[in-house]
Amino acid sequence: QNFGNEGLALLLNRLRRLQEEKDDVPGMGVKCQHEIIRCLKAFMNNKYGLKAMLESEEGIPLLVRSMVPRVPVMMVDAVKLLSAISILEHPENLNERVLEAMTEEAERRDMERFQALLTGMNIQNIALKAGCMQLINALISRGEELDFRIHIRSELLKFGLRDMLKELRKIENEELRVQLQVFDELAEDDSEELKIRLEDVRIEMDDVREVFEILVNTVKDSKAENHFLSLLQHLLLIRNDYLARPQYYKLIDECIAQIVLHKNGADPDFKCRNLKFNFDHLIDNMVNQTKVEISETKATELEKKLDAELTARHELQVELKKLEGDYEQKLLDLSQEKEQLVTSKQEREKENQALQKELGSLQTKIEKLSKDLEDA
């Protein structure tokens, strides 16, 4: 706090003058600039210094101007300070301030706004490569809108980062590896968000005419209108075949999905103007595949019907066996009942015979008694 705003103003004023003046002694001005950057780094290492730096109008633009690839050690400190500023939680969008300063500096130098970063990535200094990737990740990650993040990433890839990434992944360095991993994760997250947006579109816009009208209004009176018309005209040339037509649209849908839903969360490489593919055999194979799928579907349906018939037959057989069992049991019961009746009949006949015999004996006795009475 003793250093205060006055000391900060002196540092920034001196830094600006050094950046504008030519060195009387070669290299001396650059060394002084680097020392001032280091002083600013120490000054910003507390709330008061950070607040004062952010309130300064010249602070961020001068840091951006200090991104000089030919002085790697100074540029490393500059990009790291800018990275820290970009990711700060602050009422003002500091990320936009950094991007605005980079845009203005690029316009002043008549170059692309990320040219300094990309040039720094080509310098054989691993710390600078990691620092540049750190600032790139900070600029992308703090973007609130998906379209904004994709735009920044696409701009970087278009102007050379795409090819640089292949070489960077070969370097064995932990800090650089972490920054590359963060870059990939941010890209994957944006790709997933883009896919979720597609699902929302599919849910909310399921009327063909409505979607067509929206597309027409989107490209109307723009350079894209002729390309859109050409796309529709090509669609009219799709072969009028019951089986082939759906396969054409399926293939076109898949191609458009791969172009639009890029895995790296960025625009595709628009330099690829002439794409030559032989889809004839592919369409024929897809048609044949469709025929196979239709046959398989019918076979599956027939198999289900067969299973249902077999199940019904099995159930009938079970029921028939049950009925046969019940019938046999009833026959057995009736046979037993018949035997019981026969036995009962035989017993009754025996009882009847005994009664008849007893009756005959009684009649004989009566006749004898009657005769005895008459004789008396």
Buried (B, 14 or more C-beta within 10 A) or exposed (E): EEBEEEBBEEBBEBBBEBBEEEEEEEEEBBBBBBBBBEBBBEBBEEEEBBEBBBEBEBBBBBBBBBBBBEBBBBBBBBBBBBBBBBBEEEEEBBBBBBBBBBBBBBEEEEEBBBBBBBBBBBBEBBBBBBBBBBBBBBBBBBBEEBEBBBBBBBBBBBBBBBEBBEEBEEEEBEBBBBBBEBBBEBBEBBBEBBEEEEEEEEEEEEEEEEEEEEBEEEBEEEEEEEEBEEBEEEEEEBEEEEBBEBBBEEBBEEEEEEEEBBEBBBBBEEEEEEEEEEBEEEBEEBBEEBEEEEEEEEEEEEEEEEEEEEEEEEEEEEEEEEEEEEEEEEEEEEEEEEEEEEEEEEEEEEEEEEEEEEEEEEEEEEEEEEEEEEEE
